[in-house]
Amino acid sequence: MDLSRFDKLADELADRDDESRQVLPEIWAAADELQGLAGQIVARFRARVRARGCEHLAKLEVGAVEPDEKRVNAVQFKVRRGRWEIVCVAKSKGGFTLVGPYRCGKPEKPCADFPLRGAELEGGLEEKLEALIREASAV
């Protein structure tokens, strides 16, 4: 067995991703900020529906920022209620893609692209969260 081939593979991939390695801290920080905003929105919504006696509507989860499931040069977090979710992906080329809401196991769409920070991104997050809550709370 020649394990050195994996050293060569590691070096090749690390060299290829040098640019991503340099920008990942910035996109991770931007994702942390947006995830924090999502957490504030969800906490406010939960508090309001609980105050109205509707605990069943408060079952929303904001996930942690983590490496993206599809790209090695991106990070993501999810917001989920039951089988419905949105995914917020910060990409190394700059900007976010907000995906959903969609039912888990179904096509992941619709998608919308936004800058890495700013009011436009925050507005897009608010719209996606409202759509998620409405879809996941349908009777």
SEZA-992911 format. One line per field, with one value per residue (C-alpha): residue in three letters; x, y, z. Coordinates in pm, 1 decimal. Example, Ala and Ser with C-alpha at 12.3 -4.5 7.8 and 13.67 -1.06 7.14 Angstrom:
2
r [ALA|SER] $
east [1230.0|1367.0] $
north [-450.0|-106.0] $
up [780.0|714.0] $
# end
This chain:
139
r [MET|ASP|LEU|SER|ARG|PHE|ASP|LYS|LEU|ALA|ASP|GLU|LEU|ALA|ASP|ARG|ASP|ASP|GLU|SER|ARG|GLN|VAL|LEU|PRO|GLU|ILE|TRP|ALA|ALA|ALA|ASP|GLU|LEU|GLN|GLY|LEU|ALA|GLY|GLN|ILE|VAL|ALA|ARG|PHE|ARG|ALA|ARG|VAL|ARG|ALA|ARG|GLY|CYS|GLU|HIS|LEU|ALA|LYS|LEU|GLU|VAL|GLY|ALA|VAL|GLU|PRO|ASP|GLU|LYS|ARG|VAL|ASN|ALA|VAL|GLN|PHE|LYS|VAL|ARG|ARG|GLY|ARG|TRP|GLU|ILE|VAL|CYS|VAL|ALA|LYS|SER|LYS|GLY|GLY|PHE|THR|LEU|VAL|GLY|PRO|TYR|ARG|CYS|GLY|LYS|PRO|GLU|LYS|PRO|CYS|ALA|ASP|PHE|PRO|LEU|ARG|GLY|ALA|GLU|LEU|GLU|GLY|GLY|LEU|GLU|GLU|LYS|LEU|GLU|ALA|LEU|ILE|ARG|GLU|ALA|SER|ALA|VAL] $
east [0.0|132.7|-6.5|211.9|-34.6|-276.0|-10.3|17.3|-360.2|-383.6|-114.5|-283.9|-623.3|-479.2|-289.9|-605.3|-806.6|-555.7|-790.5|-1083.9|-874.3|-804.5|-1169.7|-1334.1|-1285.7|-1469.8|-1762.1|-1781.6|-1805.1|-2079.2|-2269.6|-2238.2|-2387.5|-2680.1|-2739.1|-2753.9|-3015.2|-3216.3|-3195.6|-3329.8|-3619.3|-3710.4|-3683.6|-3915.9|-4167.0|-4156.6|-4210.9|-4509.4|-4687.5|-4620.4|-4768.2|-5076.4|-5096.9|-4981.3|-4679.4|-4726.4|-4625.8|-4299.0|-4120.0|-3857.5|-3486.6|-3195.1|-2898.0|-2530.6|-2304.6|-2118.6|-1933.6|-2167.4|-2305.7|-2242.3|-1933.0|-1601.0|-1554.3|-1877.1|-2052.7|-2420.1|-2684.5|-3043.4|-3369.4|-3621.2|-3974.1|-4075.2|-3997.4|-3972.2|-3644.2|-3443.9|-3069.0|-2848.1|-2520.0|-2225.9|-1996.8|-1626.6|-1693.0|-1883.2|-2247.6|-2520.6|-2765.2|-3087.8|-3267.7|-3627.6|-3846.0|-3878.3|-3981.1|-3686.7|-3635.0|-3794.1|-3619.9|-3429.0|-3583.8|-3652.9|-3307.8|-3212.1|-2866.0|-2766.4|-2453.1|-2247.0|-2383.0|-2638.6|-3002.7|-3081.9|-2957.4|-3142.8|-3464.3|-3417.9|-3372.2|-3688.7|-3886.5|-3752.4|-3823.0|-4177.1|-4237.4|-4094.7|-4315.3|-4624.9|-4557.3|-4467.5|-4767.6|-5032.1|-5338.9] $
north [0.0|343.3|595.2|871.8|904.0|1057.3|1306.4|1408.3|1428.8|1642.3|1878.2|1902.4|1987.1|2229.2|2412.8|2429.7|2571.4|2830.4|3115.2|2954.5|2910.9|3284.0|3390.9|3123.4|3318.2|3616.8|3415.6|3220.2|3550.9|3675.9|3348.2|3377.3|3727.7|3616.7|3308.9|3539.5|3754.5|3442.8|3341.1|3680.4|3664.3|3308.8|3391.0|3688.9|3482.3|3202.3|3440.7|3600.4|3275.1|3133.2|3445.3|3379.4|3019.8|2859.3|2655.4|2424.3|2709.9|2772.3|2456.5|2630.7|2545.3|2758.6|2533.5|2607.8|2744.4|2449.7|2352.2|2348.2|2008.3|2062.3|2284.3|2269.5|2645.3|2753.6|2742.6|2710.4|2708.5|2587.6|2698.1|2418.9|2351.7|1990.6|1876.4|2232.6|2420.8|2701.4|2689.1|2997.1|2940.0|3182.9|3123.0|3192.0|3391.4|3636.7|3651.8|3433.8|3202.2|3162.2|2842.0|2749.1|2705.2|2347.4|2012.6|1792.7|1530.0|1748.1|1979.6|2256.2|2567.9|2852.8|3012.7|3379.0|3538.6|3828.9|4022.5|3896.6|4164.4|4444.4|4539.2|4348.7|4022.8|4088.7|4157.7|3837.1|3640.5|3794.8|3697.4|3339.9|3296.8|3428.8|3193.8|2900.9|2972.4|3011.0|2690.1|2484.5|2608.9|2533.8|2349.8] $
up [0.0|-97.7|150.4|8.1|-278.9|-28.1|80.9|-284.1|-316.8|-1.6|-133.2|-472.6|-326.7|-68.4|-344.2|-554.7|-264.6|-148.4|-244.9|-61.4|251.6|251.9|220.2|436.5|763.6|613.0|478.6|805.2|997.4|762.1|805.8|1185.2|1165.7|949.1|1164.6|1468.2|1294.8|1206.6|1572.9|1684.9|1438.5|1540.9|1912.6|1870.2|1672.0|1930.2|2218.6|2048.1|1955.7|2303.2|2459.4|2245.7|2373.5|2047.7|2159.0|1860.8|1627.7|1814.8|1696.8|1483.5|1488.9|1375.1|1305.9|1359.0|1088.5|936.6|620.5|322.4|222.3|-150.0|-181.6|0.1|-36.4|133.5|471.1|555.1|823.9|813.3|967.1|1002.0|1115.4|1080.8|726.7|594.5|581.8|431.2|375.9|389.2|201.9|214.9|-83.6|-125.0|-441.3|-222.8|-143.7|-5.7|-170.3|26.7|-67.0|0.1|176.4|60.8|209.0|301.4|33.9|-234.7|-485.6|-311.0|-457.6|-499.4|-470.4|-447.2|-445.8|-221.8|-127.5|167.1|401.8|409.6|410.1|89.6|245.9|571.8|379.1|182.0|504.5|651.6|339.7|340.0|712.7|673.9|380.1|580.5|879.7|661.0|462.2|767.7|963.8|701.5|828.2] $
# end
